[in-house]
Structures are given as structure tokens and as C-alpha cells.
Amino acid sequence: QVNSNASLTVSLAQTPYCRKHKYDPQNPLCAHIIFVGSIVKVNDSEADIAKKALFTRHPEMESWPKDHNWFFAKFNITNIWVLDYFGGLKIVTPEEYYSVKP
């Protein structure tokens, strides 16, 4: 509640990829991406979508104790950094990230 800043790191070390290629998890070739931004409580219309998405994947969470003051939030991404090779980070804008077609 005091500071909504947050970051999330996802690494290929979480998959078999780096082990298969014999990359140390600290080696830049074992790529990782860092998302930086802030956590924002969702509004009522967004909460319905968030609840459906969460409870579809994790139905047991719907019965978790209500007195824990859970709330639904979103990650407002402002910076994206990719470390996938030697020579430093690559910067990807949120606009570039969200415009990619799978």
C-alpha cells in the first residue's frame, strides 16, 4: 500500500533449455526478461474478468478465506529489459511487447 513498484523476472533457467545447452543459469545465454512497473487495483468491471481468469485456472482459490483482504490487481508495465546475450540489457517498450503477434 505504501509503494506499488514491482518487478517480475522470468528466466529460461525455469525450463529445460539451459540445462540442455549446458548453460549456467547466470550465463546471459540462459536468457531472462525483467518486467518493471506498478501494481494497480483493478476496477469493478476488470475484477469480473480477473476473477474468471484466476478461478478458471485455480478453482480452489475461490473458497480461500475472505477475511485475508484479497483484492485483484494488474501489473502496469512501464519497462521491459531482456538479457539474452553478452553486452548488456536490451530495452523493449511496452508498446513493442504488446504489439507482437503470437
C-alpha positions as CSV (number, residue, x, y, z in Angstrom):
1,Q,0.0,0.0,0.0
2,V,2.9,2.3,0.6
3,N,4.9,1.5,-2.5
4,S,3.3,-0.1,-5.5
5,N,6.5,-0.5,-7.5
6,A,7.2,-4.1,-8.6
7,S,9.3,-6.2,-10.8
8,L,9.0,-9.7,-12.2
9,T,11.8,-11.8,-13.7
10,V,11.3,-14.8,-15.9
11,S,14.3,-17.0,-16.9
12,L,14.9,-19.8,-19.3
13,A,16.6,-21.4,-16.3
14,Q,13.0,-22.3,-15.2
15,T,12.8,-24.6,-18.3
16,P,15.0,-27.5,-19.5
17,Y,16.5,-25.2,-22.1
18,C,19.6,-24.0,-20.2
19,R,20.3,-27.4,-18.7
20,K,20.0,-29.0,-22.2
21,H,22.6,-26.5,-23.6
22,K,24.8,-26.7,-20.5
23,Y,24.3,-23.0,-19.7
24,D,24.9,-21.9,-16.2
25,P,21.7,-20.0,-15.0
26,Q,23.9,-16.9,-14.6
27,N,25.1,-17.0,-18.2
28,P,23.4,-14.4,-20.3
29,L,22.8,-17.1,-22.9
30,C,20.3,-18.5,-20.4
31,A,18.1,-15.6,-21.2
32,H,15.8,-13.8,-18.8
33,I,13.4,-10.9,-19.1
34,I,12.6,-8.4,-16.4
35,F,9.2,-6.6,-16.3
36,V,9.2,-3.4,-14.2
37,G,6.1,-1.3,-13.3
38,S,3.5,-0.9,-10.6
39,I,0.7,-2.9,-9.1
40,V,-2.7,-1.2,-9.5
41,K,-6.0,-2.4,-8.0
42,V,-8.5,-3.2,-10.8
43,N,-11.9,-1.5,-11.1
44,D,-15.2,-3.4,-10.8
45,S,-15.5,-4.3,-14.5
46,E,-11.9,-5.5,-14.7
47,A,-12.4,-7.5,-11.5
48,D,-15.0,-9.7,-13.1
49,I,-12.6,-10.6,-15.9
50,A,-9.8,-11.2,-13.4
51,K,-11.9,-13.4,-11.2
52,K,-13.0,-15.6,-14.1
53,A,-9.4,-15.9,-15.4
54,L,-8.0,-16.8,-11.9
55,F,-10.8,-19.1,-10.8
56,T,-10.8,-21.0,-14.1
57,R,-7.2,-21.9,-13.6
58,H,-7.2,-22.2,-9.8
59,P,-10.8,-23.1,-8.7
60,E,-9.8,-23.8,-5.1
61,M,-8.8,-20.1,-4.6
62,E,-12.4,-19.1,-4.8
63,S,-13.0,-20.6,-1.4
64,W,-10.0,-19.0,0.2
65,P,-10.7,-17.0,3.4
66,K,-12.4,-13.7,2.6
67,D,-11.0,-12.1,5.8
68,H,-7.5,-12.0,4.3
69,N,-8.5,-8.9,2.4
70,W,-7.5,-10.3,-1.0
71,F,-8.0,-8.0,-4.0
72,F,-7.5,-8.2,-7.7
73,A,-4.8,-6.1,-9.2
74,K,-2.9,-5.7,-12.5
75,F,0.7,-5.1,-13.3
76,N,1.1,-1.8,-15.1
77,I,4.3,-2.5,-17.1
78,T,6.5,0.6,-17.7
79,N,9.9,-1.0,-18.6
80,I,11.0,-4.3,-20.1
81,W,14.6,-5.4,-20.0
82,V,15.9,-8.5,-21.9
83,L,19.2,-10.1,-21.0
84,D,19.9,-12.8,-23.7
85,Y,23.4,-12.2,-24.8
86,F,26.7,-10.6,-23.7
87,G,27.0,-6.8,-23.8
88,G,24.1,-5.7,-21.5
89,L,20.4,-5.4,-21.5
90,K,18.1,-4.8,-24.4
91,I,15.2,-2.4,-23.8
92,V,11.8,-3.3,-25.1
93,T,8.9,-0.8,-24.8
94,P,5.6,-2.0,-23.5
95,E,4.1,-0.9,-26.9
96,E,6.5,-3.2,-28.7
97,Y,5.9,-6.0,-26.3
98,Y,2.1,-5.9,-26.6
99,S,2.1,-5.4,-30.4
100,V,3.8,-8.8,-31.1
101,K,1.6,-11.4,-32.7
102,P,2.0,-14.9,-31.3
